Amino acid sequence: SYQKGIASLTAASTPLSPLTFQCEFIKLRIDTLQALSQLICTCNSLKTSPPPAIATTIALTSGNDVQRCGRISMQMKFCMDEFRGLAARYADLHQSLFDA
C-alpha cells in the first residue's frame, strides 16, 4: 500500500539522502487516488440526483440555476478544485527537479 511506502521512504531518509522527491511523489499519488475515488462516488451519485421536476423547483426556490442539477453540481465543483490543486502540486514537484 502507498501508506506503507511513504512510511518506508520516510524511515529510509537521511540528511545525506533526504528522498524528498520520492516522499512528495508518493503523497501526491495517494491524494490523486483519493480524488479519483471521490470522483467515482460523485459520478455514482448521479443515480440519486433529484428528478427534473423536483430539481427545477429547487432551482427556482433557491434562485440558483445550477441547483437544477442537484447536489451533483457542488460535488463536481469540489472534485474540480481537488484536481486543480493536484495539478498545481504536480507542477511544483516537477519544477523542484530543476531547482538546484
N, C-alpha and C positions, 0 to 999 in steps of 0.2 A: 504494500500500500504506500501511497505517497507520504502519509504521516510518518511511517517508519523510515522512509527515505530521507525526509528532512531531518529527522532526529539523528540518523546515522551521519549525515553530512555535517550537521552542526557539531556533533561529537568529534568528528574527524578534523574539524577546522583547527588550525594553529595560527599563531601570529605570522609565521613564515609562509603559510599556505592557507589563507583565510577562507577559500571556497565560497566567496561572496556571491559570485555569479551563479554558481550551481544552486546555492540555497535560495536565492531570489527566483531563479527559474522554476524550481520545484514549487515554491509558494504561489507563483503565478499559475502554474499548471493546476494546482489544487483549486485556486479561485476560478479558473476557467471551467473546470469540471463542475463546480458548484453553480456557476452561472448557466451552463448548459442544462444542468438538472432543473434549475428554476425555469428556464425557457420551456422545457418539456412539460413541466407542471402547468405553466401558463397556457400552452397550446392545448393541453388536455382539458383545461377549464373552459375552453370554447364550448364544450358539450353542455356545460351548465349555465351558460350565459342566458340572460333573460330573453324570452321570446320577443319578436319585433314589436308587438303591440304594447307590451309592458315597458320595453326599453324606450319607446317613443314617449310614453307618458312620463317616465323618469327624466328624460332629457328636457321635456317641456317644463316640468316642475322645478328642476334644478337650474334651468337656464343655461345648461352646459350641453351643447350638441354632441360633444364627444361621449357623454354618458349614454347616448343611444346604443353604443357598443357594449354597455355594461361595464363591469369591473375589469374586464379583459384589457381595456384601453390603459388603465392605470398599471396593470401588471406588465403589459408590453413596454410601457414607458420606463418602468423600473428595470426591466431586462435590458432595454436600450442603453440606459445610463450605466448599468453594470458593464456591458460590453465596451462602451466608450472608455470607461475608466480602465478596463483591462488593456485596451489598445494603447492608451497613454502609458501605462506601466510597462508594457512590452517595448514601446518605443524608447522609454527611458533606459530600460535594461539593455536594449540594443545599442543605444548611444554610449552607455557606460563601457562597452567593449573597446571603444575608441578613445576614451579619456585616459590619458597616461599620467 
